[in-house]
Structures are given as structure tokens and as C-alpha cells.
Amino acid sequence: MLVSYKWLQEYVDLAGISANELAEKITRSGIEVDGVEQKSAGVKNIVVGHVLECEKHPEADKLNKCLVDVGEEEPIQIICGAPNVAKGQKVAVAKVGAVLPGNFKIKKAKLRGEVSNGMICSLQELGIEGKLVSKEFAEGIFVFPGNAEIGADVLELLNLDDKVLELDLTPNRADALSMLGMAYETAAILDQEIKLPETELESSSEKAESYIAVKVEASEENPLYTAKVIRNVKIGPSPLWMQARLMSAGIRPHNNVVDITNYILLEYGQPLHAFDYDKLGSQEIVVRLAAEGEKLVTLDGMERTLTSEQMVITNGSMPIALAGVMGGEYTEVSNETTTVLLESAYFSGPSVRATSKHHGLRSEASTRYEKGVDPTRVRPAAERAAKLMAELAGGEVLAGRVEADYLTLEPVTLTITLEKINRVLGTDIIESEVMAIFRRLQFEVSVVESTFTVTVPPRRGDIKIEEDLIEEVARLYGYDLLPKTLPKGAATSGGLTKGQGKRRSARDFLEGAGLFQTITYSLTSEEKSARFALETREPVKLAMPMSEEHSCLRMSMIPQLLESVSYNIARQQETVAFYEIGSIFLNNGQNQQPDEQEHIAGALTGLWVENAWQGEKKPVDFYVAKGILAGLFARMGVADKVEWRAAKIDNMHPGRTAEIVLDGEVIGFVGELHPTMEKALDLKDTYVFEIKAEPIFHYDLPELKYVPIPKFPSISRDIALVVDTTVTAGTLEGIIQAAGGKLLKSIKVFDIYEGEHMQKGKKSIAFSLTYANPEKTLTDEEIIKVHDKVLAAVKDQAGAELRG
């Protein structure tokens, strides 16, 4: 809801409070104000100008040379390209030195040899959205009424100097969806009186009932329907002040009659509809439920097929409006309209909502009916609109209203004690303060022995139980004045669980390693659901999928990550590094909940290192992906428990893929995509990994023990072992570690050789071994003894020979 600060002042004395101060007070009382906007902020020096002369530019067909009176001693020449500029118009002129929205400054210029001393502006150039500009001026400059004063401030005339409060209303506060509703609210906050609009008018001696009869067949959905008749109206533009207020509230002006109905909608919160009486084709209005398959062309030009649950306004035979949602095109008010039938009714919110949702039609009227309108405003709103049509459209209002009234209003009366109010709020408010709050809210209230009996006005349909009254007292007393207390009971310290802490630590590490977190869709196609899965089962299929592409739950996160990589590559993002910590789902059989497992997955492609100043470029490779996981395992404390094994996995490169084993359990894999998969996704060399999170997040780590920095030197020995090409470095490393015992402190692979100087089917793997004893300096004999043991073990268990 957009609330005009200047408009609000017509109903409530704001006592010199600024718009920002008022916004703060409204927010503190329970209705959040998202912001206060002034469209003319920073805009200046825009005045009304009178076009004295207008002729074609001598050197440009699409430009006009205009002589404009802007209220100064001499008229000024302005070059204008608007197609609708003409002699005699009153227009908005940005003089030299003016500033337009976006800090656009107007300077003296020369266009095709002719001097231009300013700019004739459209409403869009003054900061008004194009969708809010009336169709007449949507493609050109705005033309003011002939009585606009030359030199007058355009910002003031267009209400652009106003400040607009944007309210973020909760669904229960439908009463605040109108200027009067906010006037009641503001008056209660500031403890001021409210001034209601004038509705009294002079009526014709002829009665409305001689023109129209009203019959309601769907009385449950429409308990109150009223109709007024205004004849001899003259259709034209509405006054500038009304157009400005409508645009400030986000509504596009049309003509005086339609604008009045929209104005009353904003003012009273009561939707109205104006029919062209002469197009009705009858002298009766019948409100009923539509026949199944009945047709209606609405004001947007769309033909609607109706259902038997939808309420329509008819002329006795055919639908002319979709009740509470949108009028029909057939009876639309046009420039030829002379007699208006004005509808003001109370429609059932659920009925309007169902109709609106079915047709995908969301309007200002339907929004208010859905949330609930004040039934006591149905008649005053119609009278106010008729009065304005008489004043602004020259109409003659026929006497009386024609009604169908089945509405029974039962006031909500609640009782509550002072003791309960204070007990719930933890306050010590006295009786007179509570009485004053209810008085400010304009609730009828009486008190006997500290028990309040409150009659709630119909405009506040959100107040139904005692607790609602307590809330009203609390918000007007001041939430910030309520006492603050600490919770009572045994104190428990907060903190993260083990899994939460590890998950957060994993995110920190992966992001620190240069990967970006993604969150991908858990739904995929049946074909993709099993790709890269660590454990293959039948996919979990949805009973009612959105599409075939989203028909199954995923068993791996890599397919979705690859889609994200492919999407970025297609948009010139050549280097991509993504990770995701999320869930996969494994089928447990029919009518059983699937297992939901947490996994960690990643995908990398492009350059890993790029230092332009050194000419260094390092593309992502297997060892980058493996190194990231190795670092993650080190962060999780399981690095020395993890084993890497060469593996063959579908859709993965057969020579650049390893499975990851933790305590004998395969928990994941890392490697390069198979070239055919990369080609299918239009990717270059791309590396992926996926591991189970549970085994590393909840691994039982031994108690952390610190050891002193070694006092005694370590000794290194390098060995190059010749083995069959099928023997992996990891196998040799495990043998060496077991044979080396406590004295062997580290093992590092530093070279692998396969070439012309190596026997066919053989390769050389070189290791650097470090020996140390924390208690003494090792002797040559001790080192030789353990080193020989290592050499014997690799020979016996792997057939390794020392390379000569």
C-alpha cells in the first residue's frame, strides 16, 4: 500500500511531524513502513511553459522549433522532438540549469544549427513510470490543463514534491488498504481527530429506481449490492490533482468517471464499478452464479470461460462483469458515455479469490475483497463517488439508491480485564490509560470493576478474540516500553553440533581454496539421476512431476554441477570452480521414504593459476582436484586414514580417476570427466569429485596429542623402484609405511618415469624417505637396518627392484 503524506493530511492533523518521523511511528505501532520515497528528490527548476509558436525545424523533419513562455521577461526557444507538441499547449519545461531524475542536468545546446534553451518534458522524464502515464501522453510530452499558471512549479502540480510511504501490510490488516484506514491508524497513533470526506450532495427529483432494478440470486456470495445512476455526464480527463494522486498510488489515469472509481477505491478501500447505462440493454441488474461454460469478454479484451462457482453481474440475460474482479468490455465507459450506473457492493472474499485465481486476474479490487472490506463503507463510498461525478463530470445524480440487502451485521463485542492485559504484557498500565487507547482507536468501550467491554467497529475485521485487544493496547502503549526480562529456567549454553561445526569448516576450506558454493535443484531426469552415483538404486520418481526433466530425485550432485559449469562456460566464463554440500536420495522400495544422504561435490575447469605478470598459466588437472580433497581431509582430521585407489567409473576418464577409501569403505571418487561426456556438455578438461559427508563429519578422531619439536636431526634416503606398470604408487607407499615402522616419518613421491630407457611393461617410481628418532640421533647401523627392511618388503610384496 502506497500512502501519500500530503493526501493523508486532509484527514488527520499531522502536527508538524515529517514523513520520515511518521513512518517511524507507524512502524513502531505494528505496520512496517518499507520506505519513504520522494520522486522529485534532487529535481529542480521545472516550470509550466506556454507554447506560443511551434514550427518544423528547418534542418530536421522529426524536430520542432518552439517559442515558449516560461514566466520570464522574454520567451525562450526550445527544440523539441515530441510528436504531439503543438502551439497553445501548457507543458512542463526544464529550464537551463534544471536537474532531472538521474542527476541529468539541462544545459544550453544547439541542435542542427538551432539554439535550444531548455527541454520540454514528458512525465517519464520527470520520474513517473511509463505504465502510469495515461495513454494520451504515453508517447509524447504531457499537456497541462489550460488553466495551469505559466511559471508554476511542475513538481507541486504533479504531486511529485509529495512523500509516499510504502507499507508492508500483513494479511490481517486489510483496514489499512485505504487512505481512510490509514487515517484512523494515524489518528490513533498521534491521538488526533479524523476528518471524514463530504458525501452530501444535491440529487435530482427523479429517482434511480425508475432507471434500474437490482436482483441478487447469489445472496450468500453477495449479501449487499447497491446501484446509483448519474446521467448527463461529460467524459473527459480528470483534474490534475486527482491524476497526480492516482499515479502516486500506482494507478494509471483513464478518464474522469473511471478515475473517480479508482480514487474512491484508494480513499475508502471500497471497490466500485461504473457501467455505461445505455449499453446495458435492459433496466435490471441480476447478480448470480455463472452457467458452466458461459463466456465474458473482460476489460482487458480477453474472452473468459466461466464456471458455475463464479459470480457474475448480468443485465438479466448475459454477463457484463466478473463480480469483484473485473468489468466487462461490452459495458465499458467510453467517450460517448452520458449515463453511468455506479455499482458499490459487498462480495464474499473467498468467492472473489477463487474467481481471481482461476482466471489469473489480480486487480486492486479483487485484492481488497479477498482480504475483506468494511461493509459499512459500501453506501458512503457510492455517495462520495456520485458527488465527485457531479462535481468533476457535470453529472446529475438521481435520487436514492437501488439495493438488494441481505447483509446482517453483528458487532464483535469482547470483554477483557485490566489484570489480564497487565499479566500478559508484563506491564502496570492503569485503567485510564487503557480506556484512552481504546478511545484513540475509536472503539466503543465501557468499564465496570476493571473489566472492559469493547465493541469493535466493522472496519477492524482482524479483531476477534481477547488477545487481539491486548495486541492493540501493546502496540499503542509502545512495544519499546514493554518491560524486558530474561527467560527463567536452567541455562544451557548454545553451540554447534559436531556435524554443524564440520560442515561450516568444510565450507570455509573449500571457499578458501577458491571454489564457489552452488545450490542446485534436487530434481532431475530419470536418465541423469543415476549418473556418477556412488550407490546405484532405482531412482525415486515423483508422483506428479513438473516435467520429465524434473521427474526424479538425484542420486548424485555432479550432473547438476556440470549443468552449472556448462551454463557459465557458454557465457564466456572460461574458469569455473564450484562446490556443493547437499543431499542425494536413495530408493528404499515402494511406499518407503528414501534415504537422504549428505554429500560434498565439486567441479573444476579452466585455469587454476594465472599470473599475467610472470606469464604463468596452470590449468586445472587431476592433482589440483585431489589436492583440494586432501586438504579438506586434513582439515577434517582424517588425512592419514584416507587411501586413494585407481578406479574405473562410468562417464569418468579411465586413467585419471581415483576412488577414495576411508577405513575400508569407499566414500567417493575424484577424477576427470570422460572425453565423450565433456564433448556432450561442450566442456574442455573438467575435473569432478563427490564424497559422502557423514563418514568424515562424524569420524571418531583420537584424542589430540602434542609432541615437542624434534631435538635430533632427521635423515633422508631416496630410492627409485622399478615395478610393473600396473603397480600404483599408493600400493608401494603402504608397503613402505608398514615396513618402516616408527622411525619412518614421511614418504613422498618425487618422480615417475616411463620411457625408452625403461624395460617394456615397467616404470620407475622414486620416493624420498625421512627417518628420525625423537629421543636420540640415529646411527648409520639403525638406518641401514630399517632401510633394508623396507627394500626387502617392496621386493617381496610388489616385485620391486632398485633402479640402477
Secondary structure, DSSP 8 states (H G I E B T S, - for coil): -EEEHHHHTTTB--TT--HHHHHHHHHHTT-EEEEEE-TTTT-EEEEEEEEEEEEEETTEEEEEEEEEE-SSSS-EEEEE--TT--TT-EEEEEEEEEEETTTEE---EEETTEEE-EEEE-TGGGT--GGGS-GGGTTS--EE-TT--TT-BHHHHTTTTS-EEEEE--TT-GGGSSHHHHHHHHHHHHT--B----------SSBGGGT-EEEES-TTT-SEEEEEEEES-------HHHHHHHHHTT-----HHHHHHHHHHHHHS--EEEEEGGGSSSSEEEEEE--TT-EEEBTTS-EEE--TTSEEEESSSSEEEETTTEEBSTT---TT---EEEEEEE--HHHHHHHHHHHT---HHHHHHHH---GGGHHHHHHHHHHHHHHHS--EE-BS-EEEE------EEEEEEHHHHHHHHT----HHHHHHHHHHTT-EEEEETTEEEEEE-TT-TT--SHHHHHHHHHHHH-GGGS------S--------HHHHHHHHHHHHHHHTT-EE----SEE-HHHHTTT-SS-----B-SS-SSGGGSEE-S-SHHHHHHHHHHHHTTT---EEEEEEEEEEE--STTS--EEEEEEEEEEESEEEEEGGGTEEEE--HHHHHHHHHHHHHHHT-GGGEEEEE---TTEEEEEEEEEEETTEEEEEEEEE-HHHHHHTT-SSEEEEEEESHHHHT------------SS--EEEEEEEEEETTS-HHHHHHHHHHHHGGGEEEEEEEEEE-STTS-TTEEEEEEEEEE--TTS---HHHHHHHHHHHHHHHHHHH--EE--
